[in-house]
Amino acid sequence: MNTETLDVKSSQAEKLKNWLKDCYRSARKSNHPSTHNAALLIKNEQVILSGLNILPPGVKFKKERFQGKAKHTYLNHAERDLLYNAARKGISTKNLTMVMPWLPCVPCANAIITAGIKKLVIHKQMVERTDEKWREELENALQLMREADIEIVAYDGLVGEKAYMHSTEWEA
Ligand SMILES: [Zn+2]
């Protein structure tokens, strides 16, 4: 997906690169069959919590929950998994930063806004690999986050970790 028209500011800050590296490493713990994704919660410049695209804890791994449309409803996306983990552990997410290589979908953007996340760090090269069919959804999610005054920054450059999406591994 071409990111030019999304008008997200980019950065090459080492700090963002390191967080994204950390995020891709965490993503390997995902048990999703075709895409591994993680999200990190940052407080005072430190990673304090992570989330994965994964079934809720205790929910059984059944093949039919990972197929077709079911995977969009049974699995938590990494962003929401992270926010739910924070709720479970009693960690306030207000005014904190989230790191997540992709752009969120609309339900995740809504969750990010309502949870009070102030800044979102994404990875330009990952967004560029996203299928064009998601453009409308991602543009709508971006618009919602902008209305809610969430700062969005895209790290521009490779971070030196392997990523796994749409059943393909690539050097992120
Ligand atoms: Zn989502």
Backbone and ligand atoms as CSV (ligand in chain L), in Angstrom:
chain,resi,resn,atom,element,x,y,z
A,1,MET,N,N,0.850,-1.187,0.000
A,1,MET,CA,C,0.000,0.000,0.000
A,1,MET,C,C,0.887,1.238,0.000
A,2,ASN,N,N,0.623,2.147,-0.919
A,2,ASN,CA,C,1.388,3.385,-0.970
A,2,ASN,C,C,1.036,4.259,0.238
A,3,THR,N,N,2.050,4.739,0.936
A,3,THR,CA,C,1.781,5.483,2.180
A,3,THR,C,C,1.830,7.002,1.978
A,4,GLU,N,N,2.190,7.444,0.766
A,4,GLU,CA,C,2.347,8.890,0.535
A,4,GLU,C,C,1.102,9.690,0.921
A,5,THR,N,N,-0.057,9.179,0.500
A,5,THR,CA,C,-1.287,9.955,0.711
A,5,THR,C,C,-1.802,9.883,2.142
A,6,LEU,N,N,-1.205,9.013,2.955
A,6,LEU,CA,C,-1.681,8.895,4.338
A,6,LEU,C,C,-1.241,10.097,5.178
A,7,ASP,N,N,-0.174,10.763,4.710
A,7,ASP,CA,C,0.306,11.973,5.370
A,7,ASP,C,C,0.645,11.756,6.854
A,8,VAL,N,N,1.377,10.679,7.125
A,8,VAL,CA,C,1.836,10.415,8.496
A,8,VAL,C,C,3.283,10.885,8.595
A,9,LYS,N,N,3.613,11.600,9.648
A,9,LYS,CA,C,4.990,12.094,9.748
A,9,LYS,C,C,5.942,10.933,10.033
A,10,SER,N,N,7.141,11.027,9.461
A,10,SER,CA,C,8.080,9.919,9.632
A,10,SER,C,C,9.268,10.342,10.475
A,11,SER,N,N,9.963,9.344,10.997
A,11,SER,CA,C,11.101,9.576,11.874
A,11,SER,C,C,12.104,8.453,11.658
A,12,GLN,N,N,13.354,8.738,11.932
A,12,GLN,CA,C,14.373,7.674,11.880
A,12,GLN,C,C,15.073,7.564,13.227
A,13,ALA,N,N,14.372,7.946,14.255
A,13,ALA,CA,C,14.948,7.922,15.606
A,13,ALA,C,C,15.295,6.497,16.035
A,14,GLU,N,N,16.473,6.320,16.583
A,14,GLU,CA,C,16.971,5.022,17.042
A,14,GLU,C,C,16.009,4.382,18.062
A,15,LYS,N,N,15.458,5.217,18.913
A,15,LYS,CA,C,14.535,4.745,19.956
A,15,LYS,C,C,13.340,4.007,19.336
A,16,LEU,N,N,12.789,4.568,18.282
A,16,LEU,CA,C,11.626,3.949,17.629
A,16,LEU,C,C,12.033,2.627,16.966
A,17,LYS,N,N,13.203,2.639,16.368
A,17,LYS,CA,C,13.723,1.427,15.727
A,17,LYS,C,C,13.852,0.300,16.754
A,18,ASN,N,N,14.384,0.614,17.910
A,18,ASN,CA,C,14.570,-0.406,18.949
A,18,ASN,C,C,13.237,-0.935,19.472
A,19,TRP,N,N,12.264,-0.043,19.621
A,19,TRP,CA,C,10.947,-0.501,20.068
A,19,TRP,C,C,10.330,-1.435,19.031
A,20,LEU,N,N,10.476,-1.080,17.752
A,20,LEU,CA,C,9.909,-1.926,16.696
A,20,LEU,C,C,10.609,-3.281,16.640
A,21,LYS,N,N,11.917,-3.275,16.832
A,21,LYS,CA,C,12.655,-4.558,16.891
A,21,LYS,C,C,12.078,-5.441,17.989
A,22,ASP,N,N,11.904,-4.835,19.133
A,22,ASP,CA,C,11.327,-5.509,20.294
A,22,ASP,C,C,9.927,-6.055,19.956
A,23,CYS,N,N,9.174,-5.252,19.233
A,23,CYS,CA,C,7.801,-5.603,18.853
A,23,CYS,C,C,7.805,-6.819,17.917
A,24,TYR,N,N,8.675,-6.827,16.909
A,24,TYR,CA,C,8.740,-7.966,15.984
A,24,TYR,C,C,9.201,-9.229,16.705
A,25,ARG,N,N,10.082,-9.067,17.669
A,25,ARG,CA,C,10.528,-10.245,18.436
A,25,ARG,C,C,9.364,-10.803,19.271
A,26,SER,N,N,8.616,-9.912,19.908
A,26,SER,CA,C,7.443,-10.343,20.689
A,26,SER,C,C,6.427,-11.048,19.807
A,27,ALA,N,N,6.284,-10.568,18.572
A,27,ALA,CA,C,5.265,-11.104,17.654
A,27,ALA,C,C,5.458,-12.590,17.373
A,28,ARG,N,N,6.673,-13.088,17.547
A,28,ARG,CA,C,6.925,-14.518,17.281
A,28,ARG,C,C,6.146,-15.425,18.227
A,29,LYS,N,N,5.669,-14.870,19.330
A,29,LYS,CA,C,4.895,-15.682,20.286
A,29,LYS,C,C,3.434,-15.847,19.856
A,30,SER,N,N,3.050,-15.144,18.801
A,30,SER,CA,C,1.672,-15.264,18.312
A,30,SER,C,C,1.448,-16.666,17.753
A,31,ASN,N,N,0.250,-17.223,17.976
A,31,ASN,CA,C,-0.044,-18.536,17.390
A,31,ASN,C,C,-0.986,-18.420,16.196
A,32,HIS,N,N,-1.096,-17.239,15.651
A,32,HIS,CA,C,-1.893,-17.037,14.442
A,32,HIS,C,C,-1.203,-17.756,13.273
A,33,PRO,N,N,-1.970,-18.487,12.452
A,33,PRO,CA,C,-1.328,-19.288,11.405
A,33,PRO,C,C,-0.671,-18.480,10.286
A,34,SER,N,N,-1.158,-17.291,9.979
A,34,SER,CA,C,-0.604,-16.602,8.801
A,34,SER,C,C,0.030,-15.242,9.085
A,35,THR,N,N,-0.246,-14.645,10.229
A,35,THR,CA,C,0.297,-13.315,10.516
A,35,THR,C,C,0.635,-13.184,11.988
A,36,HIS,N,N,1.859,-12.826,12.276
A,36,HIS,CA,C,2.264,-12.609,13.663
A,36,HIS,C,C,2.390,-11.115,13.912
A,37,ASN,N,N,1.674,-10.642,14.901
A,37,ASN,CA,C,1.747,-9.209,15.194
A,37,ASN,C,C,1.775,-9.001,16.700
A,38,ALA,N,N,2.446,-7.938,17.106
A,38,ALA,CA,C,2.492,-7.581,18.525
A,38,ALA,C,C,2.321,-6.077,18.667
A,39,ALA,N,N,1.926,-5.665,19.854
A,39,ALA,CA,C,1.847,-4.242,20.191
A,39,ALA,C,C,2.529,-4.068,21.539
A,40,LEU,N,N,3.183,-2.931,21.722
A,40,LEU,CA,C,3.873,-2.651,22.992
A,40,LEU,C,C,3.296,-1.401,23.624
A,41,LEU,N,N,3.324,-1.387,24.945
A,41,LEU,CA,C,2.918,-0.199,25.689
A,41,LEU,C,C,4.172,0.429,26.284
A,42,ILE,N,N,4.323,1.740,26.048
A,42,ILE,CA,C,5.529,2.452,26.478
A,42,ILE,C,C,5.168,3.490,27.542
A,43,LYS,N,N,5.902,3.438,28.648
A,43,LYS,CA,C,5.723,4.449,29.695
A,43,LYS,C,C,7.107,4.932,30.116
A,44,ASN,N,N,7.286,6.223,30.201
A,44,ASN,CA,C,8.595,6.803,30.538
A,44,ASN,C,C,9.718,6.184,29.699
A,45,GLU,N,N,9.438,6.050,28.390
A,45,GLU,CA,C,10.433,5.562,27.412
A,45,GLU,C,C,10.762,4.078,27.563
A,46,GLN,N,N,10.044,3.365,28.431
A,46,GLN,CA,C,10.322,1.942,28.648
A,46,GLN,C,C,9.126,1.091,28.215
A,47,VAL,N,N,9.416,-0.099,27.685
A,47,VAL,CA,C,8.351,-1.052,27.339
A,47,VAL,C,C,7.836,-1.666,28.641
A,48,ILE,N,N,6.543,-1.525,28.913
A,48,ILE,CA,C,6.019,-2.081,30.172
A,48,ILE,C,C,5.050,-3.245,29.958
A,49,LEU,N,N,4.570,-3.441,28.714
A,49,LEU,CA,C,3.579,-4.499,28.489
A,49,LEU,C,C,3.496,-4.789,26.989
A,50,SER,N,N,3.100,-6.037,26.644
A,50,SER,CA,C,2.929,-6.350,25.218
A,50,SER,C,C,1.603,-7.065,24.987
A,51,GLY,N,N,1.170,-7.061,23.751
A,51,GLY,CA,C,-0.041,-7.775,23.337
A,51,GLY,C,C,0.229,-8.461,22.014
A,52,LEU,N,N,-0.555,-9.504,21.713
A,52,LEU,CA,C,-0.360,-10.279,20.480
A,52,LEU,C,C,-1.678,-10.455,19.742
A,53,ASN,N,N,-1.625,-10.759,18.465
A,53,ASN,CA,C,-2.854,-11.209,17.805
A,53,ASN,C,C,-3.030,-12.688,18.173
A,54,ILE,N,N,-3.992,-12.937,19.007
A,54,ILE,CA,C,-4.074,-14.230,19.677
A,54,ILE,C,C,-5.482,-14.435,20.240
A,55,LEU,N,N,-5.817,-15.697,20.520
A,55,LEU,CA,C,-7.086,-15.984,21.196
A,55,LEU,C,C,-6.994,-15.495,22.642
A,56,PRO,N,N,-8.115,-15.157,23.262
A,56,PRO,CA,C,-8.065,-14.764,24.682
A,56,PRO,C,C,-7.525,-15.912,25.534
A,57,PRO,N,N,-6.886,-15.582,26.665
A,57,PRO,CA,C,-6.298,-16.625,27.506
A,57,PRO,C,C,-7.342,-17.658,27.944
A,58,GLY,N,N,-7.001,-18.935,27.814
A,58,GLY,CA,C,-7.907,-19.999,28.235
A,58,GLY,C,C,-8.839,-20.479,27.145
A,59,VAL,N,N,-9.028,-19.670,26.110
A,59,VAL,CA,C,-9.911,-20.068,25.009
A,59,VAL,C,C,-9.183,-21.082,24.135
A,60,LYS,N,N,-9.900,-22.160,23.811
A,60,LYS,CA,C,-9.255,-23.285,23.125
A,60,LYS,C,C,-8.877,-22.995,21.672
A,61,PHE,N,N,-7.707,-23.496,21.281
A,61,PHE,CA,C,-7.200,-23.375,19.923
A,61,PHE,C,C,-7.933,-24.394,19.052
A,62,LYS,N,N,-8.937,-23.944,18.321
A,62,LYS,CA,C,-9.659,-24.842,17.411
A,62,LYS,C,C,-9.501,-24.312,16.002
A,63,LYS,N,N,-9.270,-25.245,15.076
A,63,LYS,CA,C,-8.966,-24.861,13.696
A,63,LYS,C,C,-10.008,-23.894,13.122
A,64,GLU,N,N,-11.286,-24.169,13.409
A,64,GLU,CA,C,-12.337,-23.350,12.796
A,64,GLU,C,C,-12.339,-21.901,13.303
A,65,ARG,N,N,-11.661,-21.669,14.448
A,65,ARG,CA,C,-11.586,-20.301,14.965
A,65,ARG,C,C,-10.511,-19.479,14.259
A,66,PHE,N,N,-9.723,-20.149,13.429
A,66,PHE,CA,C,-8.626,-19.477,12.734
A,66,PHE,C,C,-8.853,-19.414,11.232
A,67,GLN,N,N,-10.059,-19.787,10.800
A,67,GLN,CA,C,-10.307,-19.835,9.362
A,67,GLN,C,C,-11.282,-18.756,8.907
A,68,GLY,N,N,-11.069,-18.287,7.670
A,68,GLY,CA,C,-11.990,-17.348,7.023
A,68,GLY,C,C,-12.320,-16.158,7.897
A,69,LYS,N,N,-13.596,-15.793,7.927
A,69,LYS,CA,C,-14.016,-14.620,8.683
A,69,LYS,C,C,-13.874,-14.831,10.186
A,70,ALA,N,N,-13.892,-16.102,10.620
A,70,ALA,CA,C,-13.844,-16.385,12.064
A,70,ALA,C,C,-12.619,-15.772,12.719
A,71,LYS,N,N,-11.486,-15.770,12.005
A,71,LYS,CA,C,-10.266,-15.278,12.635
A,71,LYS,C,C,-10.342,-13.776,12.941
A,72,HIS,N,N,-11.217,-13.070,12.222
A,72,HIS,CA,C,-11.362,-11.630,12.497
A,72,HIS,C,C,-12.203,-11.368,13.748
A,73,THR,N,N,-12.957,-12.379,14.173
A,73,THR,CA,C,-13.804,-12.149,15.341
A,73,THR,C,C,-13.320,-12.909,16.574
A,74,TYR,N,N,-12.731,-14.083,16.404
A,74,TYR,CA,C,-12.307,-14.866,17.573
A,74,TYR,C,C,-10.986,-14.372,18.151
A,75,LEU,N,N,-10.068,-13.966,17.261
A,75,LEU,CA,C,-8.763,-13.531,17.763
A,75,LEU,C,C,-8.782,-12.054,18.122
A,76,ASN,N,N,-8.153,-11.737,19.242
A,76,ASN,CA,C,-7.943,-10.326,19.540
A,76,ASN,C,C,-6.810,-9.820,18.674
A,77,HIS,N,N,-6.968,-8.640,18.117
A,77,HIS,CA,C,-5.829,-8.003,17.463
A,77,HIS,C,C,-4.851,-7.575,18.556
A,78,ALA,N,N,-3.585,-7.439,18.173
A,78,ALA,CA,C,-2.531,-7.149,19.160
A,78,ALA,C,C,-2.829,-5.881,19.979
A,79,GLU,N,N,-3.388,-4.875,19.323
A,79,GLU,CA,C,-3.658,-3.607,20.022
A,79,GLU,C,C,-4.658,-3.822,21.159
A,80,ARG,N,N,-5.738,-4.567,20.838
A,80,ARG,CA,C,-6.767,-4.782,21.869
A,80,ARG,C,C,-6.283,-5.771,22.919
A,81,ASP,N,N,-5.533,-6.780,22.494
A,81,ASP,CA,C,-4.958,-7.722,23.467
A,81,ASP,C,C,-4.102,-6.953,24.481
A,82,LEU,N,N,-3.334,-6.005,23.989
A,82,LEU,CA,C,-2.488,-5.187,24.872
A,82,LEU,C,C,-3.333,-4.377,25.856
A,83,LEU,N,N,-4.373,-3.737,25.349
A,83,LEU,CA,C,-5.206,-2.895,26.225
A,83,LEU,C,C,-5.949,-3.749,27.251
A,84,TYR,N,N,-6.388,-4.933,26.846
A,84,TYR,CA,C,-7.068,-5.823,27.801
A,84,TYR,C,C,-6.082,-6.335,28.857
A,85,ASN,N,N,-4.845,-6.622,28.418
A,85,ASN,CA,C,-3.826,-7.047,29.388
A,85,ASN,C,C,-3.584,-5.956,30.423
A,86,ALA,N,N,-3.560,-4.708,29.943
A,86,ALA,CA,C,-3.353,-3.579,30.861
A,86,ALA,C,C,-4.507,-3.513,31.867
A,87,ALA,N,N,-5.737,-3.692,31.374
A,87,ALA,CA,C,-6.905,-3.654,32.268
A,87,ALA,C,C,-6.802,-4.761,33.320
A,88,ARG,N,N,-6.388,-5.934,32.871
A,88,ARG,CA,C,-6.307,-7.079,33.778
A,88,ARG,C,C,-5.258,-6.856,34.865
A,89,LYS,N,N,-4.183,-6.161,34.477
A,89,LYS,CA,C,-3.098,-5.933,35.432
A,89,LYS,C,C,-3.235,-4.616,36.195
A,90,GLY,N,N,-4.296,-3.876,35.892
A,90,GLY,CA,C,-4.511,-2.614,36.609
A,90,GLY,C,C,-3.539,-1.517,36.214
A,91,ILE,N,N,-3.110,-1.537,34.943
A,91,ILE,CA,C,-2.189,-0.503,34.453
A,91,ILE,C,C,-2.987,0.526,33.653
A,92,SER,N,N,-2.910,1.783,34.065
A,92,SER,CA,C,-3.602,2.827,33.310
A,92,SER,C,C,-2.874,3.097,32.006
A,93,THR,N,N,-3.635,3.184,30.916
A,93,THR,CA,C,-3.026,3.413,29.603
A,93,THR,C,C,-3.142,4.882,29.178
A,94,LYS,N,N,-3.731,5.698,30.022
A,94,LYS,CA,C,-3.951,7.111,29.684
A,94,LYS,C,C,-2.628,7.832,29.450
A,95,ASN,N,N,-2.567,8.528,28.300
A,95,ASN,CA,C,-1.399,9.344,27.914
A,95,ASN,C,C,-0.138,8.540,27.609
A,96,LEU,N,N,-0.265,7.226,27.453
A,96,LEU,CA,C,0.918,6.420,27.135
A,96,LEU,C,C,1.059,6.261,25.611
A,97,THR,N,N,2.187,5.673,25.217
A,97,THR,CA,C,2.491,5.439,23.800
A,97,THR,C,C,2.290,3.966,23.471
A,98,MET,N,N,1.734,3.693,22.283
A,98,MET,CA,C,1.642,2.314,21.803
A,98,MET,C,C,2.537,2.173,20.563
A,99,VAL,N,N,3.234,1.041,20.492
A,99,VAL,CA,C,4.023,0.723,19.306
A,99,VAL,C,C,3.358,-0.459,18.627
A,100,MET,N,N,3.072,-0.339,17.333
A,100,MET,CA,C,2.412,-1.418,16.597
A,100,MET,C,C,2.756,-1.222,15.125
A,101,PRO,N,N,3.447,-2.174,14.486
A,101,PRO,CA,C,3.988,-1.941,13.143
A,101,PRO,C,C,2.967,-1.537,12.078
A,102,TRP,N,N,1.761,-2.118,12.136
A,102,TRP,CA,C,0.742,-1.770,11.151
A,102,TRP,C,C,-0.021,-0.541,11.590
A,103,LEU,N,N,-0.951,-0.148,10.703
A,103,LEU,CA,C,-1.974,0.799,11.148
A,103,LEU,C,C,-3.125,-0.012,11.709
A,104,PRO,N,N,-3.778,0.464,12.769
A,104,PRO,CA,C,-4.885,-0.304,13.349
A,104,PRO,C,C,-6.125,-0.298,12.455
A,105,CYS,N,N,-6.990,-1.297,12.658
A,105,CYS,CA,C,-8.303,-1.298,12.016
A,105,CYS,C,C,-9.196,-0.325,12.808
A,106,VAL,N,N,-10.413,-0.097,12.327
A,106,VAL,CA,C,-11.297,0.859,13.002
A,106,VAL,C,C,-11.644,0.429,14.438
A,107,PRO,N,N,-12.048,-0.827,14.688
A,107,PRO,CA,C,-12.336,-1.199,16.092
A,107,PRO,C,C,-11.112,-1.022,17.007
A,108,CYS,N,N,-9.915,-1.320,16.521
A,108,CYS,CA,C,-8.719,-1.121,17.351
A,108,CYS,C,C,-8.441,0.364,17.551
A,109,ALA,N,N,-8.650,1.175,16.506
A,109,ALA,CA,C,-8.461,2.624,16.655
A,109,ALA,C,C,-9.414,3.151,17.727
A,110,ASN,N,N,-10.658,2.676,17.700
A,110,ASN,CA,C,-11.627,3.098,18.726
A,110,ASN,C,C,-11.134,2.721,20.119
A,111,ALA,N,N,-10.597,1.519,20.250
A,111,ALA,CA,C,-10.094,1.060,21.553
A,111,ALA,C,C,-8.911,1.914,22.003
A,112,ILE,N,N,-8.021,2.218,21.068
A,112,ILE,CA,C,-6.831,3.034,21.372
A,112,ILE,C,C,-7.265,4.418,21.866
A,113,ILE,N,N,-8.234,4.994,21.177
A,113,ILE,CA,C,-8.730,6.327,21.556
A,113,ILE,C,C,-9.359,6.278,22.946
A,114,THR,N,N,-10.243,5.331,23.150
A,114,THR,CA,C,-10.981,5.270,24.413
A,114,THR,C,C,-10.067,4.945,25.583
A,115,ALA,N,N,-9.005,4.194,25.333
A,115,ALA,CA,C,-8.056,3.842,26.394
A,115,ALA,C,C,-7.110,5.001,26.724
A,116,GLY,N,N,-7.203,6.093,25.949
A,116,GLY,CA,C,-6.418,7.288,26.272
A,116,GLY,C,C,-4.988,7.276,25.764
A,117,ILE,N,N,-4.685,6.355,24.835
A,117,ILE,CA,C,-3.336,6.338,24.238
A,117,ILE,C,C,-3.093,7.677,23.543
A,118,LYS,N,N,-1.902,8.237,23.770
A,118,LYS,CA,C,-1.623,9.592,23.273
A,118,LYS,C,C,-0.789,9.580,21.991
A,119,LYS,N,N,-0.006,8.516,21.821
A,119,LYS,CA,C,0.899,8.484,20.666
A,119,LYS,C,C,0.996,7.054,20.133
A,120,LEU,N,N,1.009,6.927,18.819
A,120,LEU,CA,C,1.121,5.622,18.183
A,120,LEU,C,C,2.346,5.612,17.273
A,121,VAL,N,N,3.208,4.611,17.459
A,121,VAL,CA,C,4.397,4.452,16.608
A,121,VAL,C,C,4.156,3.276,15.676
A,122,ILE,N,N,4.234,3.517,14.365
A,122,ILE,CA,C,4.038,2.455,13.382
A,122,ILE,C,C,5.329,2.289,12.559
A,123,HIS,N,N,5.328,1.324,11.633
A,123,HIS,CA,C,6.515,1.078,10.813
A,123,HIS,C,C,6.138,1.266,9.343
A,124,LYS,N,N,6.717,2.281,8.736
A,124,LYS,CA,C,6.351,2.632,7.352
A,124,LYS,C,C,6.475,1.435,6.403
A,125,GLN,N,N,7.577,0.686,6.527
A,125,GLN,CA,C,7.814,-0.425,5.601
A,125,GLN,C,C,6.777,-1.545,5.776
A,126,MET,N,N,6.247,-1.678,6.980
A,126,MET,CA,C,5.197,-2.671,7.203
A,126,MET,C,C,3.883,-2.194,6.586
A,127,VAL,N,N,3.562,-0.939,6.785
A,127,VAL,CA,C,2.315,-0.413,6.210
A,127,VAL,C,C,2.365,-0.518,4.685
A,128,GLU,N,N,3.549,-0.301,4.109
A,128,GLU,CA,C,3.695,-0.389,2.656
A,128,GLU,C,C,3.433,-1.807,2.138
A,129,ARG,N,N,3.625,-2.806,2.979
A,129,ARG,CA,C,3.384,-4.189,2.560
A,129,ARG,C,C,1.925,-4.608,2.727
A,130,THR,N,N,1.129,-3.731,3.311
A,130,THR,CA,C,-0.279,-4.048,3.549
A,130,THR,C,C,-1.050,-4.027,2.229
A,131,ASP,N,N,-1.924,-4.995,2.070
A,131,ASP,CA,C,-2.728,-5.101,0.850
A,131,ASP,C,C,-3.596,-3.851,0.667
A,132,GLU,N,N,-3.668,-3.393,-0.575
A,132,GLU,CA,C,-4.429,-2.191,-0.937
A,132,GLU,C,C,-5.909,-2.307,-0.522
A,133,LYS,N,N,-6.415,-3.541,-0.400
A,133,LYS,CA,C,-7.839,-3.712,-0.042
A,133,LYS,C,C,-8.160,-3.149,1.343
A,134,TRP,N,N,-7.120,-2.936,2.163
A,134,TRP,CA,C,-7.353,-2.402,3.511
A,134,TRP,C,C,-7.299,-0.872,3.577
A,135,ARG,N,N,-7.006,-0.241,2.420
A,135,ARG,CA,C,-6.772,1.204,2.440
A,135,ARG,C,C,-7.917,1.995,3.089
A,136,GLU,N,N,-9.142,1.727,2.651
A,136,GLU,CA,C,-10.263,2.524,3.155
A,136,GLU,C,C,-10.384,2.392,4.675
A,137,GLU,N,N,-10.286,1.158,5.155
A,137,GLU,CA,C,-10.384,0.908,6.602
A,137,GLU,C,C,-9.273,1.649,7.363
A,138,LEU,N,N,-8.050,1.561,6.844
A,138,LEU,CA,C,-6.920,2.182,7.550
A,138,LEU,C,C,-6.992,3.705,7.494
A,139,GLU,N,N,-7.457,4.237,6.367
A,139,GLU,CA,C,-7.627,5.694,6.274
A,139,GLU,C,C,-8.698,6.174,7.249
A,140,ASN,N,N,-9.758,5.391,7.366
A,140,ASN,CA,C,-10.817,5.766,8.320
A,140,ASN,C,C,-10.295,5.720,9.752
A,141,ALA,N,N,-9.508,4.696,10.063
A,141,ALA,CA,C,-8.945,4.578,11.412
A,141,ALA,C,C,-8.004,5.749,11.707
A,142,LEU,N,N,-7.206,6.118,10.714
A,142,LEU,CA,C,-6.297,7.262,10.876
A,142,LEU,C,C,-7.082,8.540,11.160
A,143,GLN,N,N,-8.150,8.715,10.399
A,143,GLN,CA,C,-8.987,9.902,10.579
A,143,GLN,C,C,-9.553,9.969,12.006
A,144,LEU,N,N,-10.029,8.837,12.503
A,144,LEU,CA,C,-10.582,8.807,13.873
A,144,LEU,C,C,-9.513,9.204,14.888
A,145,MET,N,N,-8.316,8.640,14.736
A,145,MET,CA,C,-7.241,8.928,15.699
A,145,MET,C,C,-6.815,10.389,15.614
A,146,ARG,N,N,-6.860,10.955,14.408
A,146,ARG,CA,C,-6.518,12.384,14.270
A,146,ARG,C,C,-7.554,13.258,14.953
A,147,GLU,N,N,-8.817,12.898,14.789
A,147,GLU,CA,C,-9.884,13.665,15.460
A,147,GLU,C,C,-9.698,13.615,16.971
A,148,ALA,N,N,-9.148,12.517,17.459
A,148,ALA,CA,C,-8.962,12.340,18.903
A,148,ALA,C,C,-7.586,12.836,19.366
A,149,ASP,N,N,-6.876,13.564,18.448
A,149,ASP,CA,C,-5.580,14.169,18.811
A,149,ASP,C,C,-4.508,13.161,19.207
A,150,ILE,N,N,-4.520,12.003,18.599
A,150,ILE,CA,C,-3.444,11.036,18.847
A,150,ILE,C,C,-2.313,11.332,17.855
A,151,GLU,N,N,-1.118,11.447,18.370
A,151,GLU,CA,C,0.046,11.702,17.520
A,151,GLU,C,C,0.465,10.378,16.872
A,152,ILE,N,N,0.682,10.383,15.565
A,152,ILE,CA,C,1.074,9.148,14.870
A,152,ILE,C,C,2.414,9.383,14.173
A,153,VAL,N,N,3.361,8.524,14.459
A,153,VAL,CA,C,4.706,8.643,13.874
A,153,VAL,C,C,5.074,7.315,13.219
A,154,ALA,N,N,5.593,7.398,11.991
A,154,ALA,CA,C,6.025,6.183,11.290
A,154,ALA,C,C,7.551,6.128,11.270
A,155,TYR,N,N,8.113,5.052,11.794
A,155,TYR,CA,C,9.556,4.872,11.653
A,155,TYR,C,C,9.806,4.506,10.206
A,156,ASP,N,N,10.784,5.166,9.579
A,156,ASP,CA,C,11.099,4.933,8.172
A,156,ASP,C,C,12.482,4.295,8.065
A,157,GLY,N,N,12.511,3.010,7.735
A,157,GLY,CA,C,13.782,2.297,7.587
A,157,GLY,C,C,13.617,0.864,8.045
A,158,LEU,N,N,14.547,0.014,7.662
A,158,LEU,CA,C,14.475,-1.371,8.131
A,158,LEU,C,C,15.005,-1.443,9.559
A,159,VAL,N,N,14.449,-2.346,10.355
A,159,VAL,CA,C,14.866,-2.430,11.759
A,159,VAL,C,C,15.746,-3.648,12.041
A,160,GLY,N,N,15.816,-4.589,11.073
A,160,GLY,CA,C,16.703,-5.741,11.250
A,160,GLY,C,C,16.107,-6.899,12.028
A,161,GLU,N,N,14.801,-7.105,11.872
A,161,GLU,CA,C,14.144,-8.265,12.489
A,161,GLU,C,C,13.259,-8.937,11.438
A,162,LYS,N,N,13.019,-10.224,11.612
A,162,LYS,CA,C,12.116,-10.925,10.710
A,162,LYS,C,C,10.664,-10.659,11.112
A,163,ALA,N,N,9.819,-10.473,10.092
A,163,ALA,CA,C,8.384,-10.311,10.342
A,163,ALA,C,C,7.636,-11.368,9.542
A,164,TYR,N,N,6.464,-11.746,10.022
A,164,TYR,CA,C,5.678,-12.787,9.351
A,164,TYR,C,C,4.266,-12.267,9.137
A,165,MET,N,N,3.915,-12.022,7.881
A,165,MET,CA,C,2.555,-11.562,7.580
A,165,MET,C,C,2.057,-12.183,6.297
A,166,HIS,N,N,0.742,-12.404,6.230
A,166,HIS,CA,C,0.118,-13.031,5.054
A,166,HIS,C,C,0.903,-14.271,4.619
A,167,SER,N,N,1.315,-15.099,5.602
A,167,SER,CA,C,2.031,-16.355,5.363
A,167,SER,C,C,3.419,-16.181,4.733
A,168,THR,N,N,3.981,-14.994,4.814
A,168,THR,CA,C,5.300,-14.750,4.230
A,168,THR,C,C,6.226,-14.114,5.269
A,169,GLU,N,N,7.445,-14.648,5.324
A,169,GLU,CA,C,8.418,-14.028,6.222
A,169,GLU,C,C,9.236,-13.017,5.425
A,170,TRP,N,N,9.518,-11.886,6.024
A,170,TRP,CA,C,10.347,-10.878,5.350
A,170,TRP,C,C,11.221,-10.167,6.368
A,171,GLU,N,N,12.262,-9.504,5.866
A,171,GLU,CA,C,13.206,-8.787,6.725
A,171,GLU,C,C,12.667,-7.391,6.980
A,172,ALA,N,N,12.159,-7.186,8.149
A,172,ALA,CA,C,11.535,-5.885,8.452
A,172,ALA,C,C,12.585,-4.845,8.855
L,1,ZN,ZN,ZN,-7.457,-4.302,14.759
